[in-house]
Amino acid sequence: MAPTIPLLTPYKMGNFNLSHRVVLAPLTRNRSYGNVPQPHAILYYSQRATEGGLLITEATGVSDTAQGYPETPGIWTKEQVEAWKPIVNAVHEKGGLFFCQIWHVGRVSNNGFQPNGEAPISSTDKGVTPGLDGGDWSPPRRLTTDEIPALVNDFRLAARNAIDAGFDGVEIHGANGYIIDQFLKDQVNDRTDQYGGTLENRCRLALEIVEAVANEIGRDKVGIRLSIFANYLECGDSDPEALGLYMAKALNKYKILYLHVIEPRMVQVGNIFETPYSTLPMRKAFNGTFISAGGYKKDDGNKAVADGNADLIAFGRLFLANPDLPKRFELDVELNKYNRATFYIQDPVVDILIIRFLRGDDDV
Ligand SMILES: Cc1cc2nc3c(=O)[nH]c(=O)nc-3n(C[C@H](O)[C@H](O)[C@H](O)COP(=O)(O)O)c2cc1C
């Protein structure tokens, strides 16, 4: 008998019956022209769908102030909701489960992405260093206390729209230096109102969004992604272990479906560093499904599941380059290598040879 592959064992996530534990991580692709998802995404997502497999969309804006990168999708207008429908249907036709990652970039933006050229909004008026990660970041405007309910409401409405578009649930993007992270982390959040200072105060926005979204669509359809240990886009914390544990415990109150955590080794996007930190205390503290992501290959993914350190493993770059990733794990065949040059380009069908030629590779 073939040995069991832990990543390919079934798992019951709330009301959802997953046939395996290989999740598509959220991956921004910058191909949703005018913030509207395009028909080519039908092929992209359905290629990665499997019977009983969980897919998470690329980060999807909750409002007209939520963008900071070119051509990322949104879910705040009727047109966007309609455009998502055939994409969701195609994933469902293949038996996949599909969650929409709902997102607000906060200060990771510039005036050009904002309505009327206004300043991006954040917990703070401290900006990201212009030029960092290649972005032309503008100085942000600190939200006043009485503006925060409207931001929470944008997440609530986006979640409602996601359900209307047919998604099975939403993942609240609380990671990677975007607006929720800008409230969570003490190296960015310098507020003196009830949304800043103590751990309880810094976590308040995240938890208000969780509560509003759970009340709107049902707690059994809500997950949240956190990157407690990372400092992407200058969004770090002086005591990530305490922050992670506080959030994991606080989330239990809302009984949401899952907590999706980026491993501490992903200190920077794309680079692995060993750190003294572990997600295990968060895993143990949180009562729902625990998804782990960040730098996984088949072997350490299997080990994390077998050891009980995670219920599900999200794969980003490997799933991007290998649409049939679960099948390749099953057959134990070689994986395609990912190509960074194609990650964020706006053309969905670019010949890889052209890219390599333009880059000046010798072997074209
Ligand atoms: C092209 C690309 C786009 C990404 N977009 C998102 C995103 O929209 N939302 C998000 O939470 N993380 C995003 N990430 C992070 C991935 O979800 C994942 O955490 C990261 O790639 C590490 O996992 P991996 O080693 O399996 O690729 C992105 C990463 C890449 C490479």
The ligand as an ORCA input file, in Angstrom:
! r2SCAN-3c Opt
* xyz 0 1
  C       3.063     37.148     -6.616
  C       2.666     37.179     -5.166
  C       1.504     37.834     -4.795
  C       1.074     37.823     -3.466
  N      -0.127     38.412     -3.142
  C      -0.636     38.277     -1.905
  C      -1.947     38.726     -1.605
  O      -2.662     39.236     -2.462
  N      -2.390     38.561     -0.337
  C      -1.621     37.986      0.644
  O      -2.080     37.851      1.789
  N      -0.383     37.514      0.377
  C       0.117     37.630     -0.867
  N       1.349     37.096     -1.159
  C       2.029     36.263     -0.156
  C       1.671     34.792     -0.392
  O       0.304     34.542     -0.124
  C       2.510     33.863      0.516
  O       2.286     34.153      1.866
  C       3.994     33.996      0.195
  O       4.228     33.895     -1.205
  C       4.806     32.914      0.895
  O       4.335     31.634      0.551
  P       5.097     30.725     -0.556
  O       6.511     30.551     -0.037
  O       4.322     29.440     -0.568
  O       5.081     31.445     -1.844
  C       1.831     37.163     -2.472
  C       3.037     36.534     -2.850
  C       3.443     36.532     -4.168
  C       4.707     35.802     -4.547
*
